[in-house]
Amino acid sequence: MCGIAGFVSPHREDPAATLARMTSAIAHRGPDAGTHFTLPPVYLGHRRLSIVDLAGGAQPMFNEDRTIAIVYNGEIFNHASLRPALEQAGHRYASHCDTETILHAYEEHGARCVDDFRGMFAFALWDGRRRELFCARDRLGIKPFYYFWDGTLFAFSSEIKALLEHPSIPASLDEEQIPEVLAFGYTAGEATLFRGIRKLMPGHHLTLSLADTAPRLKIERYWDVPSPSATPAFDIPRSDEDWIRETRRRLEETVRMRLMSDVPLGMFLSGGVDSSAIAALIRRQTNGPVKTFAVGYREQRFSELSYAARVASAIGAEHHEILLGREEFFNSLPRLIWHEDEPIAWPSSVSLAFVSSLASREVKVVLTGEGSDELFGGYERYRWHLLNQRVAKLYRLLPSRLRAAVRERLASSSHISGDLRRRLSHSVLGRDLTHESLFLDNFYAAFSAGDRHSPLTSSPSSYCANYLRYWNKHPKDSTLSRLLYADQKTYLVELLMKQDQMSMSASIESRVPFLDHTFVEFAAYIPRHLKIHGHEQKYVLKRAVEDLLPHDIVYRRKMGFPTPLRQWLREPEAAPLYERLTSHDGLLASCIEMPALQALLTRHRAGAEDATDRIWRLLNLQLWADIFLAGKRDSLSEGLLPSPAQPAGFPA
């Protein structure tokens, strides 16, 4: 795990100093070493976190005749199995690290080299013979890759903050992205909140050619999650028991591959079936106890620590825990927004940063359970949407006027309790029957196009365009397959960015066994009745691992790592947060109706309405603008709430 940065530009004063500033901005990604490659007009920088081949893996790395140089972030878990064929083809290795396999595979296969890699990666490779910069990102988006291109300057990095160190790249707001950020908490397409800074999308590679008079940029997709209806499945089990056995076999394989390390590794343990199953498999495949790490809240009912501790005891793990409170949470938020580069979509990012800091005292690599829900249908919203869809087939037969009247009566009636109104509002009775209303507005969006109390000065009607592009891609697939595919291309990519940035804030590498691309391809073909089986979600996975763990751990109800955020935002101590939200010199004052915002905050604090998600989105957007656009990072360094001490467990 490392940090990469660089640029290609024919005109630059003191480019070496610019490159040094860029790599210094991401020093937390690679505290072990920092090196540069300068061959005008190409400048490549690298920060190293040493994981594999500690002595011989320094970057930038070169091929035998030094005509190709690479900077790379990630792990190619099958690099050792690729090496013999490359050596037989005449390539000479000087190290035992996976970086060199990328170099030789590119020499042998060109852009097609990425087809052979199993792992997580983002790299930039300068081919001096072709005068081309070749960049690639792994299939699922586990590793980040941001870039800027204006026709003359091309710059790239693992994190946006490094790009902002280049004097030709300003920190400028892209206003068109605000609706999607306030709705979902993130941008699901190529764009970011910074004008001109984009993401290389998962499963894509990019080539910048300098061979002609004018530089040319080309981006191509090299992989996608297969569509069960469009692609024939080969050698796939047929009976339910065969699917269950094959799921277990493949999971054991992908966990075993991710134990590749020359440094200590551990496991983030929530006590849910995903992380618990991986921890149990690690225990079976290694000598000695597994080091496990868990985070919880001081408010006991929001904490899963007891489940994590029970799993740790059952598998004989060496277990570590950290507790998080209100002051630590909010006082760390500005710092974590800086690490994440954009507003934080989910409060669980804060928890992840704290458990990463805890783990960094013991290990340099952790495995996590991320991705299982998007493969096997683990979120409650999937099951409820399938139920809503079945009811909607009949409800759609009623006249649209009658359906509209029912929605209006449900929203305004004083004869219905608040709890019942909330539940009914998530059913077909309280929704339009479009996918946008029945699924996105219902289970995703904090602010939606139909929100009568929205403080937005402009309609957020375009917020769902990125998601719908994926939802509509395979219309012949089952509803569940389409939901999972769209989430894998949007929601999961943001989760992985959170996983990467928060773990790297503590200088540790996180690995996601469920997201080995061959495992993802296999999961796409698993019949939907084995993913959601009656009321049981992730059924095939639970059956596959039920011998590894206590039964009540495998089949307990998913909590989804809740936070006490709603409670905290109603307490008097939250007053400084509301003052910042309504500040007249903040970004929100220019894009939000302030009276409507004040009314929203008042209703939430009085308990008349639950606006937790909306307040969270607004607070993060305001803080992000203060840090990156207004230059107020230093003034926010002590946090948002009065606190007598440094946040416990978080690095200074």
N, C-alpha and C positions, 0 to 999 in steps of 0.2 A: 504494500500500500504506500502510495506516494502522492506527491503533488507535482503537476506539470504546468508549464507556462511557456509562451514564446510568441514570436511574431515574424512576419515576413513583410519587409517594407524597403523600397529602394531609397527612401529619403528619411534619415533620422539622425538628429544630433545626439551624440553620446548614447548609442543603443545599448552598450554594455551596462551602463548605469540604470537604464530603463528596465532591462531584464533583471537586474539585481533587485530592484524595488518590487517587481512583479513576484519573484520567487520568495522574497522576504515576507510578502503579505500572506503567503500560505505556508510559512515555516512550520506551523502546527501539524501540517500533513506529513512532514518529513523532517523531524528534528535531528536525525542521525547524520545527515550530510546535505550539502547543496552545491551543485556544479552546473556549469554553463557550457554551451557550444555556440560559437560565433563564426559564421562563414557568410559574410554579407552577400545577399540581403536576408539571410536566414539566421535567426537567433532562437536557440532552444534552451530552456532552463528546467531544472529538476530538483525536487526536495525528496530525500529518501527516508523512508521508514523501513529499516532492514528486517526482512522476514525470511527470505530464502537466499542461500549462498551469501552469507553475511560478508565474506571477504571479497567475493568476486563479482558482485552485482551492481557495481557503480554505474551511474548514468550521467550524461548521455553515453550510450553504448554504440559501438561501431561494428560493422562487418569486417571481414578479413582485410580488404584493401582500403578500408575507411572511406568508401564512396557512399555509404549509407549510415545515417545516425538516427537513433531513436530515443525519445523520452516517453515513459510508459507508467501508467498507474493501474495496478490490479494484480491478478494472479491467473495464469493459464494452468489449470490443474492437471491437464493431460500432457504437459510439455515433455515429460520424460518418455512417454510412449511415442511422441512424434519425432524424437531425436534420432533414433536409429535410421529411419528412412532418409532423413536429411543428411546424415553423415554418409550413408551409402551413395547419395547423390553428389558427394564431394565437398560438403560444407564442413569447415573445421571449427570446432567449439573451443573457446578459451575459458569458459566458466561452466557452472552447473545450474545457472539460473534460467528462469522461463523467458526473461527478456531476450536472451540470445536466440531462443527458438523462434520468437516473432521475427527477428531480423532474417534468419536463414529461411524461414517459411516464406517471407515476402520475396527474398531473392529467387526462390524456387517457383513460387506460384503467383506473384504479384498480388493484386487486390483480392484474389480468391483465397489467400492465406487465411482470412478470418473464418472461412467455412470449417476449418479443421480445429479451431480453438474451442475448448470447453472451459468456461471460466467467466471472470469479470474483468473488463479491461476498457481503458481509454488511452489511446496513444497517438503520437504524432511522429511520423517517420520521414526524414528528408532523404530523397533519392537524388544524389548529385549527378548521376549519369543521365537520368531523364529530366532533371531539373523540376521535380515534382515534390510537393509535400502531401503525403498520404496520411489521413487521420481516420480513426475508426472508434466506434463505441460498441460495447457488448450488446447482445441481443435484447436483454430485458431492461437495460438502463441502470444496472447496479452501480456503475461508475459514471460520474458526471463529465461532460465535456461542453464548455461554453466557448463561443467564438464571436468575433466582430469582423465584418467585412464591408468595406465601403468602395470597393473597386480598385483600390490602391493598397491600403493597409489590411492585412489579415493578421489577427491576433487570436490566441486561444489560451484556455486555462482550465484547471479543475474547479476553480471557484471564480465568481464574478469579480470579487474584490481585487483580484490580481489584475484583471483587465483594466480596472479603473485606475491602476497605477501608471498606465500608458498615457502620456500627455495628449495623445490625439483621440482618446476615448472619454467623453464626458459622462458624468453621472446624471443622466437626463431621463425624466419620467415619460413612459409611453402610456398616455391617458387611455388609449383604447383597451388596455388590459384590465382596467380597474373593475368593470362589471364582473368579469370572470373571477378575479381575485376575491371580491366581496361575496360572490356566490359560493364558490368552491374552496377558496383559500389559496389557490394556485392557478397558474396558467398551464393548460394541458397540451398546448401546441409548441411550436418552435420558439415563439416570442417569450420574452421575459418582461418584467416591469421596467427594465432599463431600455430606453430607445436604442436600437441598433445592436443590442447584444442578444444572441440567439443560442438555442440549445441544438447540438447535433442529436437527432432523435435516436432512440434505441434501435439497434439493428440496421444502422446506416453507416456508410463511410463517405468520406469527403476527399476530393483531390483538388489541390491548387496547383495548376500548371504554369510554370514560368518559361516554358520552352518557346512560346510565341512572343510576338512584340508586346501584346497586352496580356496580362495574367487572366487565367480562366478558372472559375470555380465550378465544380460539378459534385453534386450530392446524389448518392444512390442508396436504395434499400437493398440489403443482402439477405434479410431473414424476416419472417413474420410467424406469429403463432398460427398453426394450421387450422383451417376450417374443417370441422368434421364432415360437413355435407359436400365440400368441394374437393377434398383430397382423399384418395384411397388409403386405408390403414393397412399396413403390412405387419404380419407376425404379431397381431394383437390378440390377447386372450379372449375367449368367448363366454365362458360361464362366469357368474358373479364371484365364485371362489377363485377362479383363475385371475380375475382382475385384482382381487385383494392380495393374493400371493405376489403378483407381479409388482404391485405398488410397494409392498414391503421390500422386495428384492432391489428395486430401483432406488428406493430411499436409502437403504443400507449402502449402496454403491456411491451415491452422491455425497453422503456424509463422510464416507471413507476418503473420497477424493479431497474433501475440504479439510482434512487433518494434516495436509502437507504444510510443514512449517519447521523452521530451525530455531524457533523461539517459543516460549510458553503460550498456550492457548486455553480459552475457557468458553463459557456458554452464558448468554443472557437468558434467564429463566423467569418466566411469568407465572408458571403453575398451570398454564393452559396446555392442551394436548400437543400443540405444534412444537413449542420449545421443549416440553417435557420429553416427547418422543425422541427428539434429536439428542438431548442430554443422555437419555438412556442408551441410545445407539453409540454415542461417543464412549460411554463407560464400557460397553462391550468390546469396543475396538481399540482401546488403549490400556496401558498399564497404570495403575494408581488411580486415585480419586479424581473426578472431574471438578474443576474449579467453576462454580456457578455464581451468578451475580443477579440480584433482584433489587427492585426499588418499590417503595410504597409511600403512602401518605400518612401523616399523623392522625388524620380522620379515618378511623379504623374501617368504616363501611365502604371506603373507596380503595381499600388496599387488598391486594392479592398475595401479600407476603406469606400468609399462612399456607396457601396452596403451594407456593414455590418451596417453602421450607419442608413441606410434606414430601414433595417429589425428591428434593435433595436428600432427605433422609432415606427414602425408598431405594435410591440408586447409590447411596454411599458417597455423595458429593461433598466436596469442601466448599461450604456455602457462605456467601457474604451478602449482607443487606445494607441498605441505606434508606433513611426516612427523610421525607421532604415535607416542608411546611409552607405556609402562605408567603412569608417574607423571602425565604430562599427562592421560591418559585418566581415571584414577580421581580425580585431584584436581579435575578439572572437573565430575565427576558431580553433586555437590550443587547447584552453580550451575545446571546444565542441568535438573535435576529441578525447580528453582524456576521456570525459564523454561517448562517443559512443563506445570507445574501438577499433574501426576499422575505416578505411576511411569513410567519410560521403558521402553517395551516391547522395544526392540531396541538392541543396542550401537551400531548404525550411526548412531543419533541423535548420538552423541558425535562421530563422524567428520564428520557433516554440519555440526555447529556449528563445527568447526575450519575446514572448507573455506569455510563462509560468512564467517567472520572474515577468511580470506585474501582472498576475493573483494571484501569490503567496502572494501578499500584501493584498488580499481580501478574498481568499478562499483556501481550502485545497484539493478540488475535482473539476474536470471539466469534462464535457461531450464533445465529439467531433463527427464529422461526418465521421470519417474514415471508409472505407470498403464498402460504398455504390456503388462506381464505379465498384468494382470487383464483386459485386452481380448483378447489373442491367445493365452493359455494358455502363458505363459512359465515357470511354476514347475514343477520336476520333480515335485512332489507331484501335479499333475494327471495326468501321464502314468502315474505309478505307480498312482494310484487307479483309472484306467481299466483298467489291466492286472489289478489285484487284483479288480476287479468281474467281469471276464471269467472269471477262475479261480474266483471265489466261486460262480458259477452251477453249476459242477460240484461244488465242495467242499461246497456246501450240501446235496447229496444224501446225504452221510454222516450217521449219527446224531449228535445234538448231544453225547451223552456221549463219543463217540469224538473229536470235535473238541475238547472240553474237556480230554480226557486228553492229546492232542497238545500243546495249549497249555501244560499243566502240565509235561509232560516237557521241552518246549523251554526253559521258564523255569528249570528246576532241574537239568538234566543237566550233569554235569561232563565229559562226553565231547565236548562241542561247544565250539569256541573262542569267545572273547568276540566276535570280529568276525563270525563266522558267526551266532552267536545274535542279535546286533544286527540283521543283515540279515534273518534269518528272522522276527524279531519284527515287522518292518514288512510282512510278507506275510500272507496269509489264515491261514497256519499259526499265527501268534502272536496273532491278533486274534479278537474277536467279529465277527460279520458284519453288525452294525448300522453305520449311517453314522457314528454317534458314535465307535465304536471304530475302524472301518476307515479313516476319514479324519481326524476331529478329534483323537482321542487319538493317532493314529498320526503325524500330520504337524504338528499345531498345539500341542497342550496340553503345557505343562511339567509341571503337576500335573493328573492326571485321576482320574475316579471309580474306575478300576480299579487305581490305583497302590498296590501292597501296602506300599511303603515311605514313603508320604506322611506327613509330620509334621503335617498338618492335624488340628486337634481336631474339626472337623466335615466331613462329606462334601461335596466340591465338585460334587455331582451336578447342580446347576442351572446350571453354568457355560455350557452350550451353548445355552440357550433363545433368546438373541438371534440367534445364527447360524442355528439351525434354523428360525426364523420365515421367514427369507429362502430357505433351502434348500427348504422345503416350499411356497413360494408358487406356483411354476410346475411342477407335477409332470409335465406333458406335454412339457416341454422335454427336450432331450438331457441326459445326465449332465454333459457338459462345460459346456453353457450354464448349468445350475443351479449348478455349482461357480463359474463366473466371476461370475454374478449375486450369489451370496452373498458372495463376496470383495469385489466392488465396493461392497456395502452395509455391510461390516463391516471387514475387513482393510485395504482401500484407504483408507477414511475415516480410520483411525488413522495410516496412512502419510502422508496429506496433512496431518494435524494436526502430525505430527513435522516435515514439510517446512516448514510455516508457522512454527511456534514456533522451530525451530532457525535458520532463515534470519533471522527477525525479531529473534532475540537479537543479531544483528550488524547490525540495521537495514538489511537488503536485502530486496527483493521477489523471490519465486520464482514462475515461471510454468510451467504444465504443458501443453504443446501437445497431448499425446495425449488430454487430458481435455476438449477442446472437446466440448460435449454432442452436437453433430451428428455428430462423429466417433465418439463412443461409441455412438450410435444405429446408425450405419452398421456398426460392428464387430460389433454384436449379431447382425446378419443374415449375416455371413460364414460360409459352411459350415464345419463343424467340421473337415473333412479338410484345410482350408487353414490352420487354426490349429495342429493337431498332425498332422503328415504323417509317418507312420511314427515314427522317432525324432527327427525335426526339429520343434522347437517354435517358435511364432511364424513359421511358414513363409511366410505371405502377406506379412508385414512384411519379412522378410529378402529375399524375392524382389523386393519393391517398392523396396528401397534398395540392392540389391547392386551397382549401378553407381556408387554414391557413395563406396564404401569398399573397402579391401583385402578380398579374399575371406575370409582367415582371421580377420579381425575380425568380419565379419558372421556367420560360421558357427562361431566358437569356442564352447566350452562355457561356459555361464553359471556365474559364481563366486558371485553373490549377495552381494558385498561381505562376505567373512568377516572375523572379527576374531580375534586371538590370545587371546581371553578364557579358553578352557579351559586353555591353557598358563599364562597369568598366574595363574589361580586355584589352580594346583598348585605355584607357586613359593613359597619361604619368605617373600618380601616381601609376600605376600597376608595375612599374619597379622593386621594391623589390621582387615582387612575381616571376618574371622571373629570377631574380638572384638566388632565392632559388631553382627554378626548375632545373637550369643548374649547381647547385653546384657540384663540383667534389667529395665531400666527402659524398654525399647523396646516398640513395638507387637507385635512377633512373640512376645514372652513371654506375651502375653495370648491369642493365637490359634493358637499352634504348640506341639506337644509337644516340649519342649526336648531330652529324651533322643533322640527320633527325629531331630531336627534335627542334633544333635551327631553321631549315627551317619552321617547323610547326608554331612555335611561331611568326616568321617573317611574314608569310602569314596572320595569324590572326590579328596581330597588324596593318598590312597595309590594312586590309579590303578585301583582296583577297580571303579569305576562312573563314568560321565560324567554328572555332575549340573549341568553348566554352566548350562543354561537355568533349572533350578530355583533355583540359587543366585542367578542374576541377578535373577529375579523377587523373591525374598525380600529381597535387598539393596536393591533399588529401593523396595519397599514400606516397609522399615524406615527408609530415608533420607527418603522422602516424609513419613512420620509425624513423624520428628524435625523436619523443616523446617516443616511446616504445622500440625501438631497440638501439638507439644511446644515450639515456639518456639526451636529450636536452630540456626536458620539461621546466625547469626553465628559460633557455635562451629565450624561446618563450612566456613567461608569459605576456609580454607587447604587444604581437600581432605581426602582419606582416607589418603594415604600420605606418609611423610616425604619432603620434596623440598627441595633447596637453592635452587630458583629458581621463579619464577612460570611456570605452564604456557606453553610457547612458542606464540606465535601466537594466544593467547586474550586478549581484552580484560580489563583489570583491573576 
